[in-house]
Amino acid sequence: MNENVNEHAFDDAEKKGVYRAIHERRDVRKEFLPRKISRKILLKLLNAAHHAGSVGFMQPWNFIVIEDVKIKKKIKGVFVKENEKAKSNYSGKAKEMYGSFKLEGIEESPVNICITCDSSRGGKHVLGRNTIKETDMFSTCCAVQNLWLAARAEGIGVGWVSIINNGLLKKVLNMPKHIKPIAYLCLGYVSKFDKKPLLETSGWRKRMPLDELISWDSWDNMGLKEI
């Protein structure tokens, strides 16, 4: 048997699709089109998110789908206040550049989704969560990424609105006290997907070289090894 053959691997076309979704995923803010996302496609994306890995199989996520323009407007107001605070962290050219960025598409996108975390799900003792309690939130982030990649495969853009006051967001969306908002996402078909992330093309940040991020066996043994 050829040791290079792996019966569990996807075929080449399937692999290409997976890696393409990963590398072409973008945080979309301003390219949204008014075209609606069908319920069928929306449920496919939510089902992809629901199939994320979770510690102890606790599945701590819930999905609040927001289409009401009045609710979107309220949430946009929450963003605006927080964005002004964030802008004050910078000065000079950085502040000017920050002000030029469009950092959300709350009202422009046809659908907003708030993905939440229920830390109580699974009971008091969740298998695998005894020591690292935050694994409920880590698991929910896996659901976010699943949705994002599935959306890219469907040609749908996703933008994560991270500049938001979660306390106010909970009030607007009537969340129970014990529920934590993890990601507020804007979804919609787009006019284009940028070839590179906006913050990279604008000069705000560069993608770090992979060989600066890999260590072997211990933190101080860093760098890519010969393949």
N, C-alpha and C positions, 0 to 999 in steps of 0.2 A: 504493500500500500504506500502511495506517495505521502510522505510525512507532511508535505506542504498543503495537502488537501484537507479542508475542514468541512465536514458534512453539515455543520450547524451555521456556517457563514451564509450571508445573503449572496445572491448572484451579483455580478458586477454592476448591472443597471440599478439594482436596489441599493447597493452600497453608495453608488454615486449620488442617488437622491438624498440619502441620509446626510452625507457630508456636505452636499450642496445646501441643504436647509440650514445646517450649522453655520457654514461660512457666509451665507447670504442673508442670514437673519439681521434685521436692522431695528433700531429703536425709532419708530416713525412718529413724527409730530405734525408735519404740515402738508403731506402729500395725499391726504384723504380725499376720496371721491364720495359723492352723495349716494352712490349705489348701495342698496341694502344687502345685508348678509342674510341668506335664507335660514329658516329655522333648522333645516336639515344640516347645513354646513356648520352652523353655530353649535348644534348638539354634537357633531363630530369633533369639534375642537374641545368642547367641554368633556367629552368622553376620553379624549387623548389626555387631557389634564388629570382626569379621574384615574387613569391607569399609571400614574407616576408611582415610583417607589416610595414607601413610607415606613418608618421605623415601627416595628411591632404591628405592621399592617393597620395602623390606627386611622389612616385616611382622615387627617384633621381638617381638611379643606371644606369650604362651602363657596358657592359662586353666586354673587348678586349681579344679575344682568340689568343694566340701566339703559333705557331707551327714552325715557320721559325727558323732554327738553327743559322742563322746570327744575327737575332734580339736577340735571347736568349744569344748569346755570348756577345753582347754589354751590355745587362742588367747584365750579370754575372760580367762584368768589373766594372759596377757601384757598385755592391754589394762588390766586393773585396776591393775597395778603402774605402768604408764606414766601412767595417768590421775591417780594420786595425786601423781606428780611434777609433772604439768601443773598440778594444782590449787594447788600450792605457789607458783606464779608470781603468784598473786593474793592480795589481802587485803581485809578488810572486806566490804562489800556485794557486790563483784565475786566474791569467793571463795565467798560464800554462794550467789550466783546460779549460779556455775559448778557447784557441788555439786548444785544442783537439776536440772541438765540430764541427760537420758539421752542419751549420746553414742554408743551402739552398740546393735545388735540381733542380736549374734552368735548367741546361743542361741535367741532367739525366732523368727528368720527360718528358713524351711525350707531355704534354699540360701545358702551363702557362696561367693563366687568371688574368688580371688586372681589378678589380672592382672599378669603379669610382663614384664620386658624382657630380651631377649638381645642384648647389644651386639655380639656376634660374628656375628650373622646377616647374611648378605650378603657375608661375607668381610672382608678387611683394608681394602679401599677401596670404600666405598658411595657411589654417585653422589649428589652434593649434600650429603655429610656431611663433606667434607674440612676445613672451617673450624669449623663449629658441631657439635661431637661430640655434644652433648646432644640432637640431633634424634631420636635413637632413643627417648629418654624422652618427648619431645614427641609423637612419633607414637603411642606407647602410650597417652598421655592422650587422643588422638583416639579410640582404640578404646574407652576408658572412657566417653567422652561418647556415642558411638554406641550403646553398650549401654544407657546410662541413658535416652536418649530413646526408644529402641525399647521399653524396659520400661515407660515411662510410657504409651506408645501402647497397650500390652497391659494396662494397669491394674495393673501390678506396681510396687511400691515398691522403691527402692534406697537404701541408706545406705552412705556411704564411711567406714570406720573408719581415721582418720588418726593416732589416738593409739595407736601400736603400735611396738614395737621390731623393726625389720626383721631384725636378726640372729637374734633368738629365733624370729621367724616362719619364717625360712628353715630353722631346725633342725626345727621342728614339722612343716613340710611337705616336708622332705627335698629342698630345692632344691640344685642344683649351685652351686658356689662363684661361677661367673661370671654367674649369673642374679640380676637385681635385682627385688624386689617393688615394684610401682608403686602398686597400689590393692587394698585388701582390702574387698570389697563384700558387703553383706547384702541378699538379695533375697527378696521374698515378696508375696503379695496383702495388701492392707491394708484397714483399716476405713474409712479416709478419707485424702484428700490435703489437707493444710492449704492455705488460700488464699494464705498468705504464708509465707516461711521462718520457722522457729522463732526464730532469733536476731534476726529483724526484729520479730516480734510481741512478743517478750520484752523488747525494748528494749536488747539487747546491741549491735546494730549496725543502722544504717539503710542502705538501698540508696542509693548515691551518684547524684546527678543526672547524666544522660548528658552534658549540655553541659559538665560539669567534666572530662570524660575524653576529649574530642575536640580534636585540633589539626589545623590545615590547613597543609601544606607544611613547617612547622617546629614544634618543641615549644612555642615561646612564642606561637604564633598560635592561641589556644584559644577554643572556644565554638562553639555551633551557628550555622550560617549560615542565612539565609532560604532556604526551599525554593521 
